[in-house]
């Protein structure tokens, strides 16, 4: 995953009403309940079925770092699906998304102006249509470059062109992302 897709996931996870399970045993129980058995969870985590059973009984409490990271990621991806769906639907239909980034923006501008890329720190609220495009593209498995272009289009319209009041022929590209954060 990249900075944009990770930032979207953090924004969604910030909407959770309860914290996901923390202990290895509780996480394993949650995943077994979701998948219906230890064999499916073992395949998901890349460990043996017996290892998952040991996690369930509490015989093994500290998995290797790579397995612990996969366990955490899989639990977070499946945690509170209704809250996740409501938050993304609300952002995509009414509230929009606020993006804070420090990135290099490149420009395609009319003759007589500079098209040199510049590092900028921007915090901008984008309307629901851009949030919907971001979430749809993320669910469809879009690349980071495609997600960056959606964000760049939103910044171009609402920050650089100010809704059509200035910089009419300016096209914006989001190239080097230093950090990226979002809020729903």
Buried (B, 14 or more C-beta within 10 A) or exposed (E): EEBBBBBBBBBBBEBBEEEBBEEBBBBBBBBBEBBEEBEBBBEBBEBEBEBBBBBBEEEBEEBEEEBBEBBBEBBBEBBBEEBBEEBBBBBBEEBBBBBBBBBBBBBEBEEEEEEEBEEBEBEBBBBBEBBBBBBEBBEEEBEBEBBBBBBBBBBBBBBBBEEEEEBEEBBBBBBEBEEBBBBB
